[in-house]
Amino acid sequence: MAQPTLEARIKKLEDIEAIKKLMFNYTYWLDYGEMDKALDCFSDNAKIDIRMRGGAEEGKDSFELSCEGREEINRFYSLIIHEKNRFSASHLILNPVVEVNGDAATGIFYLLEPTAIARAMWGHGRYDIEFVRIKGIWRISLLAFLWNFNTPYDEGWSKIPMAIL
């Protein structure tokens, strides 16, 4: 079996780094309320699918969401917009595993998220993302997210694994 050329191997590494940078930019813009820039990270027909592991906090409804297309994604993000002038969330994405196959790619990223929107919270989950290269630029085509926990800071995830703001 023939080995990929050095040029092909470098191109693949550049693609992986471009995808990681896309995700770092996306989460930064999300944290600082730059929603136009965050929305530009998605393809026109992108999908978001958010699920929770286990159930919601007692007395609260479960938070699960699916939306498709930039218009629906924009409506979703308008509900959770972060303020530019104060800390409300920090999406710390960790352990990127990116696989590139031509103009398509997949990525797994973990999220650790301290927040202070309605109350101090800790969140953790896993992104499973599909990317597509459009006119030379990587975009998110599917953002699937599974919450492992989203819990009040003072209670901790062992007492309340899935709290809703």
N, C-alpha and C positions, 0 to 999 in steps of 0.2 A: 504494500500500500504506500502510495506516494505521500510524503510529508508536505504540509502546506508551506508555501514560500514564506520567507521572512517578511515580505511586504504584506501578505495575507494575515500573518500572525500579528503584526503591528496594527493593522487595520482593525482586527477583532479587539485588541486591547484598547484602541482608541474608542471603539464603539461602546465597550463596557464602561470606560471612564465617562463618556458622554452621557450614558444612561444614569450612572451614579450622580453626575452633576445635575442632570434634569431633576432627579428626586431630591437632592439637597436644595436646589433652588425652589422646587415646588413647596417643600415643607417650610422653608424660610419665608416665602411670600405668603403662605397660609398663616403663619404665626404673626406676621406683621400687617395683615389686612390688605395685602396687595393682590386683590382677588382677580383683577384683569390679567396680571402676570401668571397667577396660579392657574387660571382657566386656560391660558394659552399653552399650558403643558399637555393638554388633552387633544386628541384627534377630534374632528367634527362629530363623529358618530360614537364617541367613547361611552363606556358604561362604568357605573360605580355600583358595587354590591357590598353592603356593610351588614355584618351579622355579629351576634353575641354568643359566646360560649356560655352555656348554662342559662339561667333565668335572670330577670331583673331584680333589683332591690324590692323587698316586700312593699306592696302598695303602689308600685310604679309599673308603668307599661314598658315592655321590652322595646329597645330601639333597634330596628332593622330597617334598611332602606335599599332600594334599587332605583336607579335612574339612568336614562340613556340620552345622549346628545348634549351638546354644550348648553342649550337653553335650560334643560332640566337640571343639569349639573350646576349651572349658575344660580338657579332658584334654590337648590339645596344649600349651596355655600352662602347665600344671602341670609339664611337662617342662623348661621353659626359664625358670622364674620367676627374676626378678632380686631381689637382696637389697635391702631398704629402707635398711640402714645402711652400705652401702659402694657405691662405683662399680662397676657391672658392664657397663653399656651406656648409650649416649646416641644415641637415634634422632633424628638431625637431618634433618627433612624439608624439602625445598627445591623451589623452582620450581613451586608449585601451579598447575594448570590445571584449573579447575572449570567444568563446563557444567550448568546447571539447566534441567529441562524439567518444569514442574509439580511433582509429588511424587516425581520421580525425578531423579537427577543422576549424573554421572560425574566422576571426578577422576584426574589423573595427578600424582604426587608423586615426586621423587627422594629417595633415602635415602643419607646418609653416616653411617656408624656406627662410631665407635671403641668397642671393647669390651675388657673385662678379665675374662672369665668363667673360662676355663681358662688362657688366655694372652692377651697383648696382640694385638689384631687390628684391622684396618680392613675395613669392609664398605661396599659400594655396590650399589644396585639401584634398581629402578623399581616403584612401586606403580601399578597400574591398578585403580581402585576404583569400584564402583557403590554408590550411596546410595539410600535410600528414606526418605520422610518418613512417620512413623507417629504419629498423634495430635499433629501439630504439631512433632515432634522428629525430627531427622535421625539415621539409623542407617546403619551399614555393612551392605550386603546381599551384596557380593562383594568380598573383598580378594584380589586377584591380585598376586603379587610375583615379580619376576625378579631373581635375584642376578646382578650383573655381575662382582663379585669379592668375596671374603671371604678375606683374606690375613693372614699373620702380620705384625705391625708391623715387625719387623726385617728381613723378607725383601722386602716390597713386592709389589704386584700384578703387576709385570712378570715376577718370578721364579716366584711361586706364585699364579696367579689365583684358584684356588678351593680353599682349605684348609677342612678340617672340624676343629672343635675337637678 
